[in-house]
Each structure stands twice: as C-alpha cells, then as structure tokens.
Amino acid sequence: MAAARRAGSITKRCECRGEDGKRLGKNCPQLAKKNHGTYQLQQEIPPKADGTRRIFRRTGYTTVKDAQSDLDKVRAVLDLMEEDDDEQRTTQIGDVLAKASSERTAIPDAAEVKRRLAGGLVLDSDMTLGEWLDQWADGKKTKRLTTKGYVSHIRVHLKPGVGKYRLDRFNIAHCQAFFDSYAERNETIKAQNAARREQEARCKWGKNGRPSKAESERLAAEREKLAAMPPYGQITGPATLQRIRATLRTALNGAIRKQLLPPGNNPAQWVELDPGKRPKAKLWADRHVEHWERTGEKPSAVMVWTPAQLGRFLDEAETSRLYAFFHLIAFRGLRRGEGVGSDWLNVDLDGGAFTVGKELVVDSWEVFEDDPKTEESAGTIALDSLNVGVLREHRTRQLAERDDWNRHAAEERRQGKDVADWEDTGKVFTEPDGTWLHPEKVSDEFRRIYKRAGLPPINLRDLRHLAATLVHAGGGDIHAVKATLRHSTIQLTSDTYTELLEEADREIAERAAALVPRARRSSEAAVRAEE
C-alpha cells in the first residue's frame, strides 16, 4: 500500500473541444498558455472490499498550489495506514476518500480520521442527529409510556431544534444554545398569552342590553384583531427541559455504544439547566382552606388532606364499591395503577401483606398491564388490621357481585340475549362484570365523592401522599415513609415530604396547645391591652 500512497499526480487540462465535439484534453494547442485550462489531481486509494481499483480525482483548480494542497490532504489520510493494518481498516479509509471524491465534499481532516480510527468509529457516517434520534427511538425496549415520552421529546423538541446537526459534529455549544433558546421562547409565549387575554377582554360586552351600532362595529374590529393573534401557547418549564435533556443524553450514550461517537463525547452531559423546584406537598390546614374558599387559589400544586379531612372523605365513600381502594391508597400509599392492577394472588390477608406485582397503565384511554414503575415499586407492604378488615369485606362484596352478575347473565341468556358470565381476571378491584377497572374511572369516582363531602380539592395521587403523614403520625421517620411509598431514593422522599411532615407537626402542636386553658394569662393580657 505504500506504493499506492505515492501513485499520485497533478496534471493540467481544459474543456476545449475539436470539430468532432470531443474534448481535446492534453492535445489542446492552447494548454501551454499560463492561464488556459485548470489543474486536476489524482491519487490511487485503497481498493474496494472486492479488490476493485479506486482513484481519487478532483478537477477545477486554478493553480498548482491549490491542487497540491488538496493532494497533500489526501496523502495525509493515506499515511494513517500502517503496514500491518487489517483489510477492513484499509478499506474504510478508501471508502472515506472515495465518497469525498464522488460527492465532491471536503476532503476529510487526517486528525479527525485518526481520532475516529482510534475510537473504533464509523469513518464515513454523515448521519444527522435527527436521523440517529429516530433510529434510536425505534430500537428502544423500554416501557411503553417511557418510549412514548422519548418519541414525543424527539418529535416536538429535539428534531426541530438540533436535528439538523451532523451527529459527529454536534457539540456542547450547539446543545447549550438549544436549551438556552427556551428562556426567550417562554418569555415570548408569556407576552403573547398576556396580550391575548387583554384582547379577549376588549372583545367582551360587559354591559346590560345590546350594544349600539358604533359599539358593535368596535367589538367586531377587536375580534378581528383577536383572530389574527397567535393562539395561547404553553411554556416549557424546568422539569420538562430536564426530561428533554435526559432523553438527549440517553440517545447520545446509545450513539457512543454503537461507536458513532467517541467515548465521553456526550454534549448533553455538560449542559447547564435551571434545576427548577419540585412541588412541595402542603397540608390543607384551616388557613389554606380559608384562602382557597376566598380566592380559589391552591397554596401548592400538591395538596394533602389532614387526617380529619380524610375521615370525612372515607365516611362519604363507605357506600362506594371502591371504598376499599381509597382506604388502601390513603393508608398504605399505593399508586393508582398499582391499585387497579393488583391481583388477589399477591394479597395475603392472613399474613397482613400486600405485594405489588403488576399495574394497569393508561395510554390514550387504552389500558394495558405492565410491571411496576421501578424495582423499588415491586415490593411488599404490611397491612394493618384495619385494612385487612376492609379488604375482607371488599372480597365478600366482590364475590356476591359475581354471583349476582352470573344469575343475571343466565336469565338474560334464557331470553336470547348474548351476555357473558362474570370474568375472573383475578384483580382485587374490577368492573361489575369482573373485567379490568379503568384507572380514570377510579379518579372520576374519587372526585365525585370528595365534592359531595365538601372537601378542598386534591388529586387521587395526592391521596397517596397522605399516607406519608399517617406513617409519620404513627411514629415513623423519613426512612419509614420511603419504605412505605417505595421510593427509589431517600432524597426523593425528603424533597417531597419534609415540609409536609413539619407542617403536620405544627398542626398537631397547635391543637395540643389549644387543649390547655390559660384563663389567668388571658386576664393579664387583657389588662395590658386596655393600658
């Protein structure tokens, strides 16, 4: 191959043609003139895998110096070959140069080729980041909703923002600029949303009676302005940006494993983002309820009932066929999907244990069964005697419901109707016919009950948070809360519940203080107030 590296030349040529229409080439009589024609380089490069000879050619140089410069670049790449190189490596180098020759792209830099060879990377890949993201997502074997989240991030954010970059040239600066652009974008959306709200206010007739002709014309003009304005937009918050970055980082790590990028070259790893603030769970203390009733504002995105409020809810829920479900979540902290996905096979009422083995997950209303969220989620929790009793009653009610359904189905079939028997899915909580219980139906029932009870609003997942305060009130520390809720880290538990548990302690302290009468102190305070 050393001989092949030296087999290169620079020649002069022109595009003049003779009477027969053929190019004269080196026979052109004008070629001897200094400014006539252009220079061409050619260099033998490694053959194809099948042994076919290949030549790197490039024409159009106005000076010998320019042609020689590119020829030196080609030879610098060829000089990377060693005498003992395997055939695959030699062919790869030839492929890179052949592609640059046929597509008239830039001659690859020898230092870059050397780096890629050292890392065992593909040399001639011009794959874009967007193409890799699609390929990576198509091959993911993660949970269904996790993969769906990846695809959404790629489609909505990453491909429009950074998909154009070549994968092997995507760097930290590109990545940082992409994420920084969201700050300006969010400010623009906030301003547009505020302007739209103001314009909507100008489009309303807030007085009694019909507007005058002049006022109607004004309202029509304002509504035309509104129609021309951008629709309401949604800002991309810190938590969402962190998830987008996680998707990008995971995809780039996949490219490293496929040897499309060198080890350690993951720009997403070094991007600086606003960490944001995880919503703190707060107790629906009396002052918070009063503020909510007056303004309609919740103190936090995550609100938790007090034990007394939970008691009111459970009293109202006793007539519901899902009473045991709500009772179990509130006291033992199951997630919604874990509750509706639980099987009687994993419930040991005699031993007081409940094992989370499966969960039901919603994807665009479709329900499918999956393994628990994390390894920590697939654990066994203890059942207190109260929950055991509630579940025994639920089991008795479910079996009675089964028998009633089957009797009804048999009667319907005698009348010629096609009604199936109760379906034994083995689930603890089911529809009246025994089939899977849709998780959203549980949430709907939960909202109906707490509204009837006149309670401040919480989400069903917040009922799980209440278990944290009950564990704490029973003497458990933050580690006991983590074990009950089956969090992956103590940090997650601490970030979410520390403030809530402190607030619960203050509430208990206030009630304890109110139990102690202090008539003498009150009298002295009254005297001082009069003075």
GIPE-V465904 format. One line per field, one symbol per residue. ss: DSSP state (a for helix, b for strand, c for the rest). burial: b if it has 24 or more other ideal C-beta (glycine too) atoms within 12 Angstrom, else e. A space follows every 50 residues. Layout:
ss=???
burial=???
This chain:
ss=caaaaacbbbbbbcccbcccccbcaaaccccccccccbbbbbbbbccccc cccbbbbbbbbccaaaaaaaaaaaaaaaccccccccaaaaaaaaaaaaaa aaaccccccaaaaaaaaacccccccccbaaaaaaaaaacccccaaaaaaa aaaaaaaaaaaacccbaaaccaaaaaaaaaaaaaaaaaaaaaaaaaaaaa aaccccccccccaaaaaaaaaaaaaaaacccccccccaaaaaaaaaaaaa aaaaaaacccccccccaaaaccccccccccbbbccaaaaaaaaaaccccc cbbbccaaaaaaaaaaacccccaaaaaaaaaacccaaaaaacbaaabbcc ccbbbcccbbbbbccbbbbbcccccccccbbbccaaaaaaaaaaaaaaaa aaaaaaaaaaaaaaccccccccccccbccbcccccbccaaaaaaaaaaaa aacccccccaaaaaaaaaaaaaaccccaaaaaaaaccccaaaaaaaaaaa aaaaaaaaaaaaaaccccaaaaaaaaaaaac
burial=beebbeebebebbbeeeeeeeeeeeeeeeeeeeeeebbbbbbbbbbeeee eeebbbbbbebeeeeebeebbebbbbbbebbeeeeeeebbbbbbbbbbbb beeeeebbebebbbebbeeebbbbbebebbbbbeebbeeeeeeeebeebb bebbeebbbebbbebebbbbeeebbbebbeebeeeeeeeeeeeeeeeebe eebeeeeeeeeeeeeeeebeeeeeeeeeeeeeeeebbeebbbbbbbbbbb bbebbbebebbbeebbbbeebebeeeeebebbbbbeebbeeeeeeeeebb ebbbbbbbbbeebbeebeebbbbbbbbbbbbbbbbbbbbbbbbbebbebe eeebbbbbbbbbeeeebebbebbeeebebebebbeebbebbeebeebbee ebeebeeeeeeeeeeeeeeeebeebebbbbbebbebbbbebbbebbeebb eebebbbbbbbbbbbbbbbbbbbeeeebebbbbbbbbeeeeebbebbbbb bebbeebeeeeeeeeeeeeeeeeeeeeeeee
